[in-house]
Amino acid sequence: MLGHDPPVERFPGHVYPQVIPTPDATRPGAAAPWTALDVRGRSSIDLARVESRLRAARRHLEEAPPPGAPVELTAAGELASRVRRSAVLVALFERAGETHVVLTRRSLRLRQHRGEIALPGGRAERGESPVATALREAREEVGLDPATARPFAWLSPIVALVSNSAIWPIVAALDDTPRLRANPREVDRIFTVALADLAADGAFVEERWRRGAPRPGADEEGFFPVRFFRVPGEVVWGATARVLTELLCVVLDVAVPDDAGAASDVR
């Protein structure tokens, strides 16, 4: 339905502290890309499987370096000249045969993305590679010792409109369940979630939003996809949900949604 509708209850009964903006108009989106897989195909996701699939998809750092720029910048017009380089760390570890990912809830004191669920990361320093940025920022935000992390792959870089950022996701394997500490200036909470739980029935919702200003990658009516994951006590959406969607698609060997040009951060 078009128009200013009441807020959508994306996950009935699920309570979370974030206030997600209401778009000008919404439509139902696509089902989860992995819906057709049976439960067995979406469980027992160990780190060996993750690395093997990323290698097969030519996302492994031994096979190919990260792309030089997000594909969507070609459709971003003047935005392309203003974006600043950033990187996030998709920090993975295995527990009881399942791969888990480290997530944070950003501090409410921050100017941008306050209270949102995010991967550890931030701005690149001059001349810094995406791998170096992701490891440095993870150390600053959650106290992750770089010596315990093995960066081995990358996911597609994306654009975040609100922060004028081009973001390179770097995937790293951790030696063990990490011992982390939140930097209170940037992070309110650290938690982990299993990839299998993100791929479970009922954990994913896609909507199509329309905003007043045109968005790169929108369809001819101005609608673009926005994805959400239900996690304990929280909802993942925006750029982080895009990164996790691509990771799951590659690992589960299903087609990655064609979002070329669909910039994130949809306020």
Secondary structure as a PSIPRED ss2 file (coil, helix, strand):
# PSIPRED VFORMAT (PSIPRED V4.0)

   1 M C   1.000  0.000  0.000
   2 L C   1.000  0.000  0.000
   3 G C   1.000  0.000  0.000
   4 H C   1.000  0.000  0.000
   5 D C   1.000  0.000  0.000
   6 P C   1.000  0.000  0.000
   7 P C   1.000  0.000  0.000
   8 V C   1.000  0.000  0.000
   9 E C   1.000  0.000  0.000
  10 R C   1.000  0.000  0.000
  11 F C   1.000  0.000  0.000
  12 P C   1.000  0.000  0.000
  13 G C   1.000  0.000  0.000
  14 H C   1.000  0.000  0.000
  15 V C   1.000  0.000  0.000
  16 Y C   1.000  0.000  0.000
  17 P C   1.000  0.000  0.000
  18 Q C   1.000  0.000  0.000
  19 V C   1.000  0.000  0.000
  20 I C   1.000  0.000  0.000
  21 P C   1.000  0.000  0.000
  22 T C   1.000  0.000  0.000
  23 P C   1.000  0.000  0.000
  24 D C   1.000  0.000  0.000
  25 A E   0.000  0.000  1.000
  26 T E   0.000  0.000  1.000
  27 R E   0.000  0.000  1.000
  28 P E   0.000  0.000  1.000
  29 G C   1.000  0.000  0.000
  30 A C   1.000  0.000  0.000
  31 A C   1.000  0.000  0.000
  32 A C   1.000  0.000  0.000
  33 P C   1.000  0.000  0.000
  34 W C   1.000  0.000  0.000
  35 T C   1.000  0.000  0.000
  36 A C   1.000  0.000  0.000
  37 L C   1.000  0.000  0.000
  38 D C   1.000  0.000  0.000
  39 V H   0.000  1.000  0.000
  40 R H   0.000  1.000  0.000
  41 G H   0.000  1.000  0.000
  42 R H   0.000  1.000  0.000
  43 S C   1.000  0.000  0.000
  44 S C   1.000  0.000  0.000
  45 I C   1.000  0.000  0.000
  46 D C   1.000  0.000  0.000
  47 L H   0.000  1.000  0.000
  48 A H   0.000  1.000  0.000
  49 R H   0.000  1.000  0.000
  50 V H   0.000  1.000  0.000
  51 E H   0.000  1.000  0.000
  52 S H   0.000  1.000  0.000
  53 R H   0.000  1.000  0.000
  54 L H   0.000  1.000  0.000
  55 R H   0.000  1.000  0.000
  56 A H   0.000  1.000  0.000
  57 A C   1.000  0.000  0.000
  58 R C   1.000  0.000  0.000
  59 R C   1.000  0.000  0.000
  60 H E   0.000  0.000  1.000
  61 L C   1.000  0.000  0.000
  62 E C   1.000  0.000  0.000
  63 E C   1.000  0.000  0.000
  64 A C   1.000  0.000  0.000
  65 P C   1.000  0.000  0.000
  66 P C   1.000  0.000  0.000
  67 P C   1.000  0.000  0.000
  68 G C   1.000  0.000  0.000
  69 A C   1.000  0.000  0.000
  70 P C   1.000  0.000  0.000
  71 V H   0.000  1.000  0.000
  72 E H   0.000  1.000  0.000
  73 L H   0.000  1.000  0.000
  74 T H   0.000  1.000  0.000
  75 A H   0.000  1.000  0.000
  76 A C   1.000  0.000  0.000
  77 G H   0.000  1.000  0.000
  78 E H   0.000  1.000  0.000
  79 L H   0.000  1.000  0.000
  80 A H   0.000  1.000  0.000
  81 S H   0.000  1.000  0.000
  82 R C   1.000  0.000  0.000
  83 V C   1.000  0.000  0.000
  84 R E   0.000  0.000  1.000
  85 R E   0.000  0.000  1.000
  86 S E   0.000  0.000  1.000
  87 A E   0.000  0.000  1.000
  88 V E   0.000  0.000  1.000
  89 L E   0.000  0.000  1.000
  90 V E   0.000  0.000  1.000
  91 A E   0.000  0.000  1.000
  92 L E   0.000  0.000  1.000
  93 F E   0.000  0.000  1.000
  94 E E   0.000  0.000  1.000
  95 R E   0.000  0.000  1.000
  96 A C   1.000  0.000  0.000
  97 G C   1.000  0.000  0.000
  98 E E   0.000  0.000  1.000
  99 T E   0.000  0.000  1.000
 100 H E   0.000  0.000  1.000
 101 V E   0.000  0.000  1.000
 102 V E   0.000  0.000  1.000
 103 L E   0.000  0.000  1.000
 104 T E   0.000  0.000  1.000
 105 R E   0.000  0.000  1.000
 106 R E   0.000  0.000  1.000
 107 S C   1.000  0.000  0.000
 108 L C   1.000  0.000  0.000
 109 R C   1.000  0.000  0.000
 110 L C   1.000  0.000  0.000
 111 R C   1.000  0.000  0.000
 112 Q C   1.000  0.000  0.000
 113 H C   1.000  0.000  0.000
 114 R C   1.000  0.000  0.000
 115 G C   1.000  0.000  0.000
 116 E C   1.000  0.000  0.000
 117 I E   0.000  0.000  1.000
 118 A E   0.000  0.000  1.000
 119 L C   1.000  0.000  0.000
 120 P C   1.000  0.000  0.000
 121 G E   0.000  0.000  1.000
 122 G E   0.000  0.000  1.000
 123 R E   0.000  0.000  1.000
 124 A C   1.000  0.000  0.000
 125 E C   1.000  0.000  0.000
 126 R C   1.000  0.000  0.000
 127 G C   1.000  0.000  0.000
 128 E C   1.000  0.000  0.000
 129 S C   1.000  0.000  0.000
 130 P H   0.000  1.000  0.000
 131 V H   0.000  1.000  0.000
 132 A H   0.000  1.000  0.000
 133 T H   0.000  1.000  0.000
 134 A H   0.000  1.000  0.000
 135 L H   0.000  1.000  0.000
 136 R H   0.000  1.000  0.000
 137 E H   0.000  1.000  0.000
 138 A H   0.000  1.000  0.000
 139 R H   0.000  1.000  0.000
 140 E H   0.000  1.000  0.000
 141 E H   0.000  1.000  0.000
 142 V H   0.000  1.000  0.000
 143 G C   1.000  0.000  0.000
 144 L C   1.000  0.000  0.000
 145 D C   1.000  0.000  0.000
 146 P H   0.000  1.000  0.000
 147 A H   0.000  1.000  0.000
 148 T H   0.000  1.000  0.000
 149 A E   0.000  0.000  1.000
 150 R E   0.000  0.000  1.000
 151 P E   0.000  0.000  1.000
 152 F E   0.000  0.000  1.000
 153 A E   0.000  0.000  1.000
 154 W E   0.000  0.000  1.000
 155 L C   1.000  0.000  0.000
 156 S C   1.000  0.000  0.000
 157 P C   1.000  0.000  0.000
 158 I E   0.000  0.000  1.000
 159 V E   0.000  0.000  1.000
 160 A E   0.000  0.000  1.000
 161 L C   1.000  0.000  0.000
 162 V C   1.000  0.000  0.000
 163 S C   1.000  0.000  0.000
 164 N C   1.000  0.000  0.000
 165 S E   0.000  0.000  1.000
 166 A E   0.000  0.000  1.000
 167 I E   0.000  0.000  1.000
 168 W E   0.000  0.000  1.000
 169 P E   0.000  0.000  1.000
 170 I E   0.000  0.000  1.000
 171 V E   0.000  0.000  1.000
 172 A E   0.000  0.000  1.000
 173 A E   0.000  0.000  1.000
 174 L E   0.000  0.000  1.000
 175 D C   1.000  0.000  0.000
 176 D C   1.000  0.000  0.000
 177 T C   1.000  0.000  0.000
 178 P C   1.000  0.000  0.000
 179 R C   1.000  0.000  0.000
 180 L C   1.000  0.000  0.000
 181 R C   1.000  0.000  0.000
 182 A C   1.000  0.000  0.000
 183 N C   1.000  0.000  0.000
 184 P C   1.000  0.000  0.000
 185 R C   1.000  0.000  0.000
 186 E C   1.000  0.000  0.000
 187 V E   0.000  0.000  1.000
 188 D E   0.000  0.000  1.000
 189 R E   0.000  0.000  1.000
 190 I E   0.000  0.000  1.000
 191 F E   0.000  0.000  1.000
 192 T E   0.000  0.000  1.000
 193 V E   0.000  0.000  1.000
 194 A E   0.000  0.000  1.000
 195 L H   0.000  1.000  0.000
 196 A H   0.000  1.000  0.000
 197 D H   0.000  1.000  0.000
 198 L H   0.000  1.000  0.000
 199 A C   1.000  0.000  0.000
 200 A C   1.000  0.000  0.000
 201 D C   1.000  0.000  0.000
 202 G C   1.000  0.000  0.000
 203 A C   1.000  0.000  0.000
 204 F E   0.000  0.000  1.000
 205 V E   0.000  0.000  1.000
 206 E E   0.000  0.000  1.000
 207 E E   0.000  0.000  1.000
 208 R E   0.000  0.000  1.000
 209 W E   0.000  0.000  1.000
 210 R E   0.000  0.000  1.000
 211 R C   1.000  0.000  0.000
 212 G C   1.000  0.000  0.000
 213 A C   1.000  0.000  0.000
 214 P C   1.000  0.000  0.000
 215 R C   1.000  0.000  0.000
 216 P C   1.000  0.000  0.000
 217 G C   1.000  0.000  0.000
 218 A C   1.000  0.000  0.000
 219 D C   1.000  0.000  0.000
 220 E C   1.000  0.000  0.000
 221 E C   1.000  0.000  0.000
 222 G C   1.000  0.000  0.000
 223 F E   0.000  0.000  1.000
 224 F E   0.000  0.000  1.000
 225 P E   0.000  0.000  1.000
 226 V E   0.000  0.000  1.000
 227 R E   0.000  0.000  1.000
 228 F E   0.000  0.000  1.000
 229 F E   0.000  0.000  1.000
 230 R E   0.000  0.000  1.000
 231 V E   0.000  0.000  1.000
 232 P C   1.000  0.000  0.000
 233 G C   1.000  0.000  0.000
 234 E E   0.000  0.000  1.000
 235 V E   0.000  0.000  1.000
 236 V E   0.000  0.000  1.000
 237 W E   0.000  0.000  1.000
 238 G H   0.000  1.000  0.000
 239 A H   0.000  1.000  0.000
 240 T H   0.000  1.000  0.000
 241 A H   0.000  1.000  0.000
 242 R H   0.000  1.000  0.000
 243 V H   0.000  1.000  0.000
 244 L H   0.000  1.000  0.000
 245 T H   0.000  1.000  0.000
 246 E H   0.000  1.000  0.000
 247 L H   0.000  1.000  0.000
 248 L H   0.000  1.000  0.000
 249 C H   0.000  1.000  0.000
 250 V H   0.000  1.000  0.000
 251 V H   0.000  1.000  0.000
 252 L H   0.000  1.000  0.000
 253 D C   1.000  0.000  0.000
 254 V C   1.000  0.000  0.000
 255 A C   1.000  0.000  0.000
 256 V C   1.000  0.000  0.000
 257 P C   1.000  0.000  0.000
 258 D C   1.000  0.000  0.000
 259 D C   1.000  0.000  0.000
 260 A C   1.000  0.000  0.000
 261 G C   1.000  0.000  0.000
 262 A C   1.000  0.000  0.000
 263 A C   1.000  0.000  0.000
 264 S E   0.000  0.000  1.000
 265 D C   1.000  0.000  0.000
 266 V C   1.000  0.000  0.000
 267 R C   1.000  0.000  0.000
